[in-house]
């Protein structure tokens, strides 16, 4: 089958999501990246030059871009996700949109409606944490039933890229108008998706939401809007208008408590712990590479002959190491995207899934904003 011609909209200059998508596509046999487009003149060309990319066109207009592609990755600010998804689907292009799905569920409804109007096209949301080797192994353990009834889930995660207020400027992720809620959605989207994907069938659906958010670094230097690479604008500062740290919890309709914490200001890595009646598993940076933490109260750990007290590192099986990611964060989700396009399949991580997680984010944001538990 012919390769799918891929275009990437939004080349940015900060975290590098477009580069991660590009790296995933070039490792996927069924895909060929043919075009980049960015609304800022010169930015797509600068991206190509920076990364020494050959054979891909930096387009000057969206019309030129659309003539070169069959499918599109949207790596743009959250506020553009819905409108661009609608435009791409109406133009007959398959769409992979970055998470979170939109700034809020009301905005995202437009994209969901467009995907339903074009069932012949693949419309996916980029929840790419499912392919992590530790997450894959933890799901196998949960599904095996060895932990018994799940009683409690704790999921912390974040990153330290925004921790330096002098060197990281007031980019779109730090503005409610362009991003929606901040840390809660940015990291929470992945955490909510992977938690529910692993545990929803056993633990039930989230039905009571509580949250607190804060903005630790309240001002940052503004960005020169004419700068291709996002340089500082004359030393002026502006207000950060969304959260850079959040703590949120939810109770499921089966009585299981989930707690989450996210931070953009110096919480690197992840800590994902699932506690059951007969043991627990943990994905944490405290464990050695290619292991997870595990504790079983009435059975030996894998590879052991005697029951051990407490949690100990357990090697992740070889079948999960490198298969999901190929060393690239978006490889797995991109391969699903291409496979669905080439074989007429419906994706698991479709726009319905994107909206499902977006509604949960909205419930947490409402709980934080109103200072109460939101029950649905």
N, C-alpha and C positions, 0 to 999 in steps of 0.2 A: 504494500500500500504506500502511496506517495506520502512524503513528509508533510506535516502541517506547517504552513507558513505562520510564524509567530511575530507579533509586534508588541512592544512594551511602551506603555504611555506613562510618563513620569520618571525622569532619570535622577532628580534630586541631587543633593550634595552632602548629605549627612550620614544616615545610618546604612545606606547601601542596599535597600530592598530590591531595587531594579537589578543590581549586580547579582544578588542571590538568585533572582528569577532567571537571569541570563545564564548563570552557571548551571542551574538545574536543566534548562532547555538544551544546552550544548552536550549534556551527558545523556540526554534522552534520544534514542535512535529515531523516534518518530517525529521529531520536531526540528525545525530550522528557523532560527531568528533572522528576520529579513528587514525589520525596521524599528527605529526608535522615534518617539515624538515627545516633546516637552513644550508646555505653553510658553516658557521663557525662551526667547530667541537665543540660539547659540548653546543652550545647555545640553541638548542631545549630542551635538557635535563634540562638545567638551568632554562628555561622558565617554564617547567612543575613543577619543584621543587619550584620555586618562588611563583607560583600561586596555589600550592597544588592540582594539577589536577591529577585525577585518571582515569585509563582505557584508556589512549591515549598513543600511541607509539611515542617515539622520534627516528626518523629514521636516520641511519648513511649514507644512500645513497638515491639518487632520485629514483633509481630502486626499492628499498625496499618500499619507500613511495608510488609509483605508484601502487604497488600490493595491497595496503590496502584501496584505496579510489575510489569513483565514481566521485567526484567533488572536485574542488580546489579553495581556496581563495588565491590570490597572494598579500601578504603584504610585498613586497620587494621594494627596491629602484626603482625609475621610469625607470631607464635605463635598467632594466631587464624585465619590463612588457611585451614588445612585444615578445621577444624571448621565454620567459617562457610560454606565452599564446599559441604561436604556438606549442611548445613542448607538452603542456598539451592537446591541441585539437587534435594533431596528435596521441596522446596516447589514445584518446577516452574519455577524461575527460571533464566534464562541467567546466566552468571557470567564477569566479567572480574576476575582477581585480580592485585594488584600483585606485582612481583618483590621479593626472591627468592620462589620458590614457597612455601617454608615455612622453618622453623628448621633442618630437616634432611630427608633423603629418607625416613626411617622415618615421620615425621609426615606428609609429603606424600603417602605411599601411600594414605592414607584419601581424600584428595580425588581422586586419580587413579582409584581404584576407583569412587567415586561418579559420576565423569564417564562411565566405561564402562557403569555401570548405567543411565545416562540418555543414550543416544546421540542422542535427539531434541533435546537441549538443547546450546547452544553454551557451551563451557567454554574460556576463553582465559587466557593469561598475558601480562602487559603489558610485553613487551620492545619498547619504543618507540624505541630508538636506530636501528633499521633505516631509519626515514624521514628521518634527517638527510641533507641534500643532499650533503654531502661523502662520506658512506658510500655513498649510492646511486651516485655517480659513480665512486668507487673500485671498487665491485663491477663496474660496466660495464667498467672498464679491466682488472681481473683476468680477467673472463670472456672478454674479447677475445683473451687469450693474448699480448698484446704484451710482458708482463713475462717471459714464458717460465716455466720451472719456479720455483715459489716456494721460497725457501731459508730465510727467517727472517722472523719477525713480532714486532714490539715494540708493546705497547699500554699506555700509562700514562694514568691519569685519576683524578679526585677532585674535591674541593671544599673550600673554606675555611670553611664555615659553623660548624664545630665548633672552629675554631682558638682562639677566645677562651674560655678556661676560666671566666672570671668571669661572662660573660653568657649562655652556653649551658649549661643545667642538665642534670641527670641524666635525660634522656628515655629512652624505651623502646629507642631504637636503640643505646644505649650499655650495654645489659644483655643478657647471653647468654641468659637465661631467656626474654626476650620477643622478641629479635632473632635469636638464633643467632649465628654469627660476624658480626663488624662490617663494617669497611671492605671486607674480602675479598668478602663477599657483596653488600653494598650497591651498590658500583660494579662489582665483578667479574661479577655476573650479567649486566649489560648488555654488558660487554666480551667475555665468553665467548660470549654469544649472537651478537653481531654478527660476531665473528671466525669462529666456526664456520659461521655462515650464509653468509658471503662465501667462505670458504676450505676448508671441510670436504671438499667433493667433490674438490678438487685435492690438498689437503695430508694428508688422512686424519684419523683420530680420535685424540684425546689418549689416551695409554696409560701414560705415566709422569709422575707429579706430584710436584713439590717446592715447598716454601713456607716462608717465615718471616713471622711476624706480631709486632707489638709494640703496646703501649699507651703512647703518648707522654704523654697527660694522664690520670693515674691516678685522680684524684678530681674530683668536680664537686658543686655545690650540689644538694641534693635538691629535688624538686618537691612542692608542696603537693597531695596527692591530691584534695582537695576543690575545687581551683581550676579553673574552667572554662577559663581561658586559660593554665594551666601556670605559675603564679607560684611564686617561691622559697619554701621552707619554713623559716622561722626560722634561716637561716644555717647549717644543718647540711649536712655533706658526706657523700657516699657513694662507694663504689668503682665505677669503670668496670670492667666484667667481660668486655668483648670488645675486639677489636683496633680501633685507629684508624688503623693503617697496615699495609700488607702488600706483600710482594714474592713473586711466585710464577711458576713456569715449568713448562712441560710439553713433552714430546716426543711427536710423533704416530707412528702405526704406519708412516708413510712417511718418518720421519726428519727432519721439519721441527720446528724449535724455536720455541716461542711463549714470550715473556716478558711479564709483566704487573706493574704496580705501581699500588697504589691508596692514597689517603690522604684522611682526613677533616680533617686539620689543616694546611690551607694548601697544597694542590695544586689550583689551579683549572684548569678546562679539560681538554683531552684531547690526547694525542699518540699517533697510531695510524699506524705505518709498516709497509709490506709491501715486502719486498725480494726481487726475483727475479733470475734469471740475466741478464736483459737490461735491468733498470731497477728503479725503485722508485717508490712513491706514498706520500704522507704527508698525514694530516689533523692539523693542529696549530694552536694559537693563534698561533704565530709567523708564519703566512702571512696575507696580507691577506684581508679579508672576501670571501666567495664565491669563494675559490680553494682549490686543494689544491697541495701540492708534488709535483713529478714529475721524474723523470730517466730518460732512455732512452739507452743507450750506442751504439745503431746505427740510430736513427731520430729525426727531428725531433720536438719536442714539438708537441701540437695547436696550430695557428695559426702555427707557425714553419716555416722552410724549410731551416734548417741544424741539425745536431746541436750541442747545447750541453753543455758539461762541467758536472757537478754538478746539484743539485736546484734547480728554479725554480718559482715560482707559476704555475699554469695556471687560467684561469677555469673555474668550474663551469658546464656548459651550462644555459641558461635553463629547459629542461624539468625540471630538478631543483630549481630555486629556488622555495621556498614551496609546492610542490605537496604534499609529504609532510606538512607540519606546519601550514600556514595560520597560522604564528606561534604555535602552541600545541603543546607537546611531545607530548601524547597524541592529537592529532587523527588521525594515520594509523592507529594501532592501534585506536582507537575506531571509525573508519569501517569497518575490517575486521570488527570485532565486530558492528556493526549490519547490515552487508551479509550476513554469515553468518546472522544471525537472520532477516532478512527473506526470504532466498532459499534457506534450507535448506542452506547450504554448510558444509563442515568447515573450521575455521580452520587456518592454518599454525602459528600460535603457540598450540597447544592445550596441555592439561594434560600430555600426553606430553612436549612440548617443555620445559615448566616443570620436570618431573622430570628430564629429561636434563641440563639445566643444573644443577639442584640436586645431582645425584650428582657432577658435576664439582667443585662447590663443596665438597662433603663430602670428596672425595678430597684437595683442597688443604688443607682444615682438618685432616684427619688427618695429612697430611705435616708440617704445622707443629707440631701437637701432639706427634707422636712423633719429630720430628727426623730423618726419613728420607724417601727417595723411595718413593712408593706406586706400585706397578706393577699394572696390571689387564690 
